[in-house]
Structure formats: structure tokens, C-alpha cells
Amino acid sequence: MARDIWFETVSIAQERARKRLPKSAYSSLISASEKGLTVADNVEAFGEIGFAPHVIGAHDKRDLSTTVMGQDVSLPVLISPTGVQAVHPDGEVAVARAAAARGTAMGLSSFASKPIEEVIAANPKLFFQIYWLGDRDAITARVERARAAGAVGLILTTDWSFSHGRDWGSPKIPEKMDLKTIVKMSPEVVTKPRWFLQWAKTMRPPTLAVPNQGAKGEPGPPFFQAYGEWMGTPPPTWEDVAWLREMWGGPFMLKGVIRVDDAKRAVDAGVSAISVSNHGGNNLDGTPASIRALPAIAEAVGEQVEVLLDGGIRRGSDVVKALALGARAVMIGRAYLWGLAAEGQPGVENVLDLMEGGIASALRGLGKASVHDLCPDDVLVPAGFTRTLGVPTERPEGADD
Ligand SMILES: Cc1cc2nc3c(=O)[nH]c(=O)nc-3n(C[C@H](O)[C@H](O)[C@H](O)COP(=O)(O)O)c2cc1C
């Protein structure tokens, strides 16, 4: 009899991923920085928001579809770009297939392990994500490759501050996967036979190169070489953002906005979308949960650009809370990575199905026919929950300097 691979919550997928992966691979999925304050707040903050359901008034059909950056999506949940290595042999291609099967779009990291041309063949609703790495000519070359491959949007991620310490220790990522490394890793790997067999069947070890940082058809530089170049690149200015947006010319998202003033400057730079995000707690630890920052940002710029949110989404009801507080859609990171690590493509489909089912039941409970009808009235936000960053506070008269 075939093994039943279905899981009923993202938490169970996480537990399965933990059991299946070698310790260092699982630990790179958990990631986060410093003390882990932000990564914890991202998830826990959703638990502080309540619902205000109706007893009668549910609709028998519920519409979950929307559009994001010009793409029709069948649910307001997109795949956030993640640079994943060695989690599953099919990696981003499996994720793209799953997203396509469930009718949604995908962000592809420039640190992904598969070439964009292969991923786009599996899901044409693909936004290519870039970091500010190298000079304008190098960035142009990567953008032109993405354009030629057929990418339908660009995501610029700038919220990265090269903070590398974690109180629970960081995984040791090898320079390259050769025989010596495999032998060194063997004590970790022998305890994870299923993971090892998956790779053994492909007859090639996990590659630690980043193919989308190089030219089409080439293997791309090793991860650490690209990372070092990124560290050595002067950070972008708002003029650079406007330049890139104009050079690309199509739908463009700035990911990692957490302050109202930055959201307004992003609008001035001409972006079509922003994602309210703190890089899943991987950037500056102590940044508030993105859901806490969402209401003020949505209020300030929601009429001018598409406002998305990512960070801490683990259930369909989290998606509904974010939409009620002003997001057009959300992006998920760890949730699908755990699904991928646990069961490959069907695992990612399972995660998207859980999101869909959870959104549908929350809409039913709230008596809403469509995700577009959600509003702040549907949720209970406790006093002091939100964080409004980047808005000058008025000082009460007579306050001391
Ligand atoms: C392992 C891992 C790798 C990531 N790599 C990238 C990346 O390459 N580019 C990017 O824009 N964001 C990256 N992110 C951030 C995600 O796109 C997203 O912002 C975050 O995962 C959302 O939080 P969640 O994991 O709680 O859903 C990464 C996140 C994780 C967990």
C-alpha cells in the first residue's frame, strides 16, 4: 500500500522536514538571526489577533481569486523567493510545478539552485528576485536574462544586513559538495537514509552553485563567491531603485518594507508593489512582526501600490487576518520549504491546499463571499498590537527635550 503522505497542518510538515533532513539542512531552513526575536514575533503576533464570526450568513461559494502584479492567482498566497540549497533534488522546479498546479505565482531567488529557464518552464507566473549585487552592468545582465526567460515581474530585496550570529548556532555550509565533504557529512547523513536515497537516485550531489548569478547555460558561481561579492557591493540608494524599476519596465516589487516613510518613498520610486516584510526574521533581529507594521503601511500607500505581506504565515486563517488588515495577498516562505523537504512537489501542493482550505473556512465563519470583502471589522486587534514605524510622533506640549 502506498504511504499516506498527506499532512493536516504546516506544523506537521515542519516536524516531518526535521526528521527527514540532515541537521544542517534543516537548520538552514529555520535560519533567523541573533536571538530569534523577530522570527518568533512574526508567528506569535498572528495568535494575538482574534476573529469576529457571524452565527448565520455564511455563503455557500467563496471566491479566493485575485491578481498580483498583473497575474491572476487562484488564491491570495504566493511563493516567496528563498535561496534553498540541498533540501530536495527537484528544488525550485518542484515548487514551481506545485504553484502552477494550484494556480499561483512564484518568486524565484537569485540564490536559487535551479536555472530560471527550467523553473519558468514549470510555472510561467514567475517573478525573478534580485539582490543588489555587483555594478549596474552586472545587474542589467541578470535582469535581461530573466526578461529573455519570460519572467513576468521583478522583486528587489534590499533588507539584508549581513548579521551572521545565531544563539542556537549556524549550520556549517560547505564550500562545495565533493567526495571529501560528503564523507565529512556522513555521520549526519547516515541517520537520514530517505533524504540520502533521494539524492543518490539522481547520481549528482546537491550543487552549491547559484546558476542565476551567472550567464545562461553556465553553472554559475559558487554560493560563497556570490555572497562575498554581494557583501562587497555598495548598498543601493532610492535613485538605484528608480533606475532598476525603469530599466525593467514591468511589474516591480520592493520586498522588505517595514516603515511608512520607506513605503512612501517606494511609491515615489515608481514601484508597483511592496511586501511588508522583515525577511522572515533573517534581517535585523528586533524588527517587529510584519503583521504589526501592515495596518499603518496599508493605510498610507494601499491606494497607490499593491501591498503584500510576508512573515509568519502558517495557516489560511493567518492569510485572512493579513487581508483584513489591508494586504492584497501574502507570500509564504518556510511553510512551503517544509512541505518541499517533507514530500517534494506534493508536499508544497499540500501546503497550498491547507492555505486554501483555511481561507475558505475563515471566510465561511466571517460570512464573506470573497477575499475582497474582508475588512478590519472582521478581526479583533488588541490595544497596542500595531507598530507604526517611520511616522514622526507629535510631541505632547511641555514634553522635556
Ligand atoms: C531559508 C530561507 C531563505 C530565504 N532566501 C531568500 C532569498 O533568497 N531572497 C529573498 O528575497 N528572501 C529570502 N527569504 C525570505 C522569504 O522570502 C520570506 O520573506 C520569509 O521566509 C517569510 O517568512 P516565513 O518564512 O515566516 O513565511 C528566505 C527565507 C528563508 C527562511
The ligand as an SDF file (V2000), in Angstrom:
LIG
                    3D

 31 33  0  0  0  0  0  0  0  0999 V2000
   15.7810   29.6170    4.1780 C   0  0  0  0  0  0  0  0  0  0  0  0
   15.2990   30.9450    3.6930 C   0  0  0  0  0  0  0  0  0  0  0  0
   15.9180   31.5230    2.5890 C   0  0  0  0  0  0  0  0  0  0  0  0
   15.4680   32.7780    2.1060 C   0  0  0  0  0  0  0  0  0  0  0  0
   16.0600   33.3010    0.9830 N   0  0  0  0  0  0  0  0  0  0  0  0
   15.5600   34.4620    0.4600 C   0  0  0  0  0  0  0  0  0  0  0  0
   16.0670   34.9650   -0.7770 C   0  0  0  0  0  0  0  0  0  0  0  0
   16.9500   34.4010   -1.3910 O   0  0  0  0  0  0  0  0  0  0  0  0
   15.5160   36.1200   -1.2450 N   0  0  0  0  0  0  0  0  0  0  0  0
   14.5180   36.8040   -0.5890 C   0  0  0  0  0  0  0  0  0  0  0  0
   14.0510   37.8330   -1.0570 O   0  0  0  0  0  0  0  0  0  0  0  0
   14.0330   36.3230    0.5850 N   0  0  0  0  0  0  0  0  0  0  0  0
   14.5060   35.1780    1.0940 C   0  0  0  0  0  0  0  0  0  0  0  0
   13.9610   34.6780    2.2480 N   0  0  0  0  0  0  0  0  0  0  0  0
   12.8350   35.3680    2.8890 C   0  0  0  0  0  0  0  0  0  0  0  0
   11.4980   34.8900    2.3310 C   0  0  0  0  0  0  0  0  0  0  0  0
   11.2990   35.2890    1.0010 O   0  0  0  0  0  0  0  0  0  0  0  0
   10.3280   35.4500    3.1530 C   0  0  0  0  0  0  0  0  0  0  0  0
   10.4920   36.8320    3.2730 O   0  0  0  0  0  0  0  0  0  0  0  0
   10.2170   34.8060    4.5340 C   0  0  0  0  0  0  0  0  0  0  0  0
   10.5790   33.4460    4.5120 O   0  0  0  0  0  0  0  0  0  0  0  0
    8.7960   34.9520    5.0440 C   0  0  0  0  0  0  0  0  0  0  0  0
    8.6750   34.4480    6.3310 O   0  0  0  0  0  0  0  0  0  0  0  0
    8.1310   32.9710    6.6580 P   0  0  0  0  0  0  0  0  0  0  0  0
    9.2610   32.0560    6.3950 O   0  0  0  0  0  0  0  0  0  0  0  0
    7.7680   33.0580    8.0930 O   0  0  0  0  0  0  0  0  0  0  0  0
    6.9580   32.7100    5.7400 O   0  0  0  0  0  0  0  0  0  0  0  0
   14.4080   33.4500    2.7640 C   0  0  0  0  0  0  0  0  0  0  0  0
   13.8010   32.8460    3.8720 C   0  0  0  0  0  0  0  0  0  0  0  0
   14.2280   31.6130    4.3390 C   0  0  0  0  0  0  0  0  0  0  0  0
   13.5310   31.0060    5.5150 C   0  0  0  0  0  0  0  0  0  0  0  0
  1  2  1  0
  2  3  1  0
  2 30  2  0
  3  4  2  0
  4  5  1  0
  4 28  1  0
  5  6  2  0
  6  7  1  0
  6 13  1  0
  7  8  2  0
  7  9  1  0
  9 10  1  0
 10 11  2  0
 10 12  1  0
 12 13  2  0
 13 14  1  0
 14 15  1  0
 14 28  1  0
 15 16  1  0
 16 17  1  0
 16 18  1  0
 18 19  1  0
 18 20  1  0
 20 21  1  0
 20 22  1  0
 22 23  1  0
 23 24  1  0
 24 25  2  0
 24 26  1  0
 24 27  1  0
 28 29  2  0
 29 30  1  0
 30 31  1  0
M  END
$$$$
